Amino acid sequence: MFYEALKEVCDKKNTTPSAVCVALGISKSNATNWKNGGWPRLDVFLEIANYLKVNPSKLLPKKEE
């Protein structure tokens, strides 16, 4: 799930998904939507990766085996 990967990166960067939304000028309700299984639009996804200074692949869910 996107939210879990985002939360993991945010924890390492000492921030929260909601704080990332605020910093990017998008509604904090997006974080709730992602927590419920939603995904951001591609442009927002890339903005988040850029803001957090991580490779976008870090925001993809871990492959379950």
C-alpha positions as CSV (number, residue, x, y, z in Angstrom):
1,M,0.0,0.0,0.0
2,F,1.3,3.4,-0.9
3,Y,0.6,4.9,2.5
4,E,2.7,2.4,4.3
5,A,5.7,3.1,2.1
6,L,5.1,6.9,2.4
7,K,4.9,6.6,6.2
8,E,8.1,4.6,6.4
9,V,10.0,7.3,4.4
10,C,8.4,10.1,6.4
11,D,9.4,8.4,9.7
12,K,13.1,8.3,8.4
13,K,12.8,12.0,7.5
14,N,11.1,13.0,10.7
15,T,7.9,14.2,9.1
16,T,4.4,12.9,8.5
17,P,2.3,12.3,5.4
18,S,0.0,15.1,6.5
19,A,2.9,17.5,6.9
20,V,4.1,16.5,3.4
21,C,0.6,17.4,2.0
22,V,0.7,20.8,3.7
23,A,4.2,21.5,2.4
24,L,3.1,20.6,-1.2
25,G,0.0,22.7,-0.9
26,I,-2.4,19.8,-1.2
27,S,-5.3,18.9,1.1
28,K,-4.4,16.8,4.2
29,S,-7.4,14.7,3.3
30,N,-5.2,13.1,0.6
31,A,-3.2,11.4,3.4
32,T,-6.5,9.9,4.8
33,N,-7.4,8.8,1.3
34,W,-4.0,7.1,0.9
35,K,-4.3,5.5,4.3
36,N,-7.6,4.0,3.1
37,G,-5.9,2.4,0.1
38,G,-5.9,5.3,-2.5
39,W,-3.0,6.4,-4.6
40,P,-1.9,9.9,-5.6
41,R,-1.9,11.1,-9.2
42,L,1.4,10.5,-10.9
43,D,2.4,14.2,-10.8
44,V,1.7,14.3,-7.0
45,F,3.5,11.0,-6.5
46,L,6.6,12.5,-8.2
47,E,6.3,15.7,-6.3
48,I,6.3,13.8,-3.0
49,A,9.4,11.8,-4.0
50,N,11.1,15.0,-5.0
51,Y,10.1,16.8,-1.8
52,L,11.3,13.9,0.4
53,K,14.5,13.6,-1.7
54,V,14.0,9.9,-2.4
55,N,13.9,7.8,-5.5
56,P,10.2,7.3,-6.4
57,S,10.7,3.6,-6.1
58,K,11.1,4.1,-2.3
59,L,7.4,5.1,-2.3
60,L,6.2,1.9,-3.9
61,P,4.9,-0.9,-1.7
62,K,7.3,-3.7,-0.8
63,K,6.8,-6.8,-2.9
64,E,5.2,-9.5,-0.8
65,E,6.4,-13.0,-1.5
